[in-house]
Amino acid sequence: MNIAVIRIAGQVGIRKDIAETFDRLRLRRKYSCVVLEETKENLGMIKKVKDFVAFGEIDDSTYKELTEKRKTKIKNFFRLHPPRGGIDSKKHFGEKRGKGVLGNNKEKINDLIRRML
């Protein structure tokens, strides 16, 4: 199973250890995306930056669309546009009153990626 991770928060005011984790995940800019395998190490890094990213399980058709839209084939990350229709809230997904985008979006991540292509 693959997990898509999209950086939502910018670079200003984040701690040094969080910035280093972003660097290891290859998420150096806002609205960049990586697709990772579900390993213990990757899940630990995602858990550390969960307040700054949106992540969830990506299906095969969305992954295929991502790879087709990318111009250069050698990069191991994807640059996305801001989502069409905007981001409802930068609160966590599934909070009582917030329809936020941050945190684990489960299968809803596929809809978010399609809005950002």
C-alpha atoms as one frame of an Amber mdcrd trajectory, in Angstrom:
protein
   0.000   0.000   0.000   1.282   3.455  -0.904   0.738   6.667   1.023   0.589
  10.095  -0.625   1.912  12.977   1.498   1.218  16.608   0.483   2.860  19.524
   2.261   0.237  22.156   3.110   2.077  24.459   5.526   4.870  26.757   4.423
   8.415  27.100   5.752   8.109  30.082   8.088   8.347  29.401  11.803   8.784
  25.628  11.818  11.194  23.908  14.187  14.549  22.649  12.969  13.718  18.967
  13.522  10.480  19.314  11.549  12.376  21.052   8.717  14.889  18.195   8.675
  12.091  15.627   8.468  10.560  17.534   5.539  13.956  17.459   3.855  14.219
  13.692   4.327  10.724  13.245   2.904  11.683  15.452  -0.105   8.868  17.889
   0.761  10.852  21.105   0.505   8.107  23.413  -0.811   4.458  24.075  -0.199
   2.084  21.891  -2.276   4.742  19.320  -3.099   3.762  15.661  -2.920   5.579
  12.358  -2.473   4.276   8.807  -2.653   5.839   6.502  -0.051   5.615   2.848
   0.811   4.110   2.018   4.178   7.201   1.198   6.239   7.840   1.756   9.932
  10.370   4.503   9.186   8.126   6.371   6.765   5.145   6.165   9.122   7.306
   7.610  11.914   8.321  10.575   9.746   4.701  11.155   8.688   3.608  11.056
  12.327   6.181  13.743  13.160   4.960  16.167  10.458   1.231  15.312  10.592
   0.329  18.852  11.706   1.794  20.329   8.504   0.770  17.800   5.813  -2.230
  15.993   4.343  -1.736  12.274   3.802  -3.693   9.137   2.977  -3.851   5.978
   0.896  -3.508   6.688  -2.813  -5.239   4.457  -5.333  -3.676   3.238  -8.572
  -5.666   5.478 -10.925  -4.705   8.653  -9.039  -1.056   7.586  -8.970  -1.177
   6.986 -12.727  -2.644  10.492 -13.273   0.140  11.982 -11.136   2.897  10.294
 -13.119   1.328  11.269 -16.457   1.070  14.962 -15.497   4.702  15.186 -14.380
   6.922  16.719 -17.027  10.287  15.249 -16.033  10.417  11.556 -15.280  13.472
  11.496 -13.010  12.208  13.488 -10.038  10.928  11.502  -7.084   8.368  14.106
  -5.977   5.438  15.910  -7.578   4.779  19.665  -7.707   1.067  20.406  -7.433
  -1.065  23.522  -7.791  -3.135  24.957  -4.935  -6.445  23.055  -4.864  -9.267
  24.263  -7.113 -12.021  25.558  -4.896  -9.498  26.336  -2.178  -8.763  24.690
   1.130 -11.776  24.738   3.444  -9.661  25.033   6.539  -6.148  24.291   7.661
  -7.548  22.390  10.633  -7.224  18.667  11.057  -9.362  16.323   8.994 -12.268
  14.907  10.951 -12.385  17.492  13.739 -15.893  18.230  15.000 -16.491  21.639
  13.429 -13.549  21.855  11.059 -13.569  20.283   7.643  -9.829  20.610   7.600
  -7.302  19.139   5.242  -4.368  18.477   7.592  -3.660  15.002   8.947  -4.874
  11.606   7.768  -7.401  12.061   4.950  -7.661   8.302   4.308  -9.204   7.753
   0.847 -10.268  11.437   0.504  -6.638  12.251  -0.404  -7.404  11.076  -3.954
 -10.047  13.815  -4.374  -7.621  16.427  -3.026  -4.869  15.326  -5.432  -7.232
  15.481  -8.409  -8.213  19.047  -7.421  -4.521  19.960  -7.309  -3.467  18.537
 -10.703
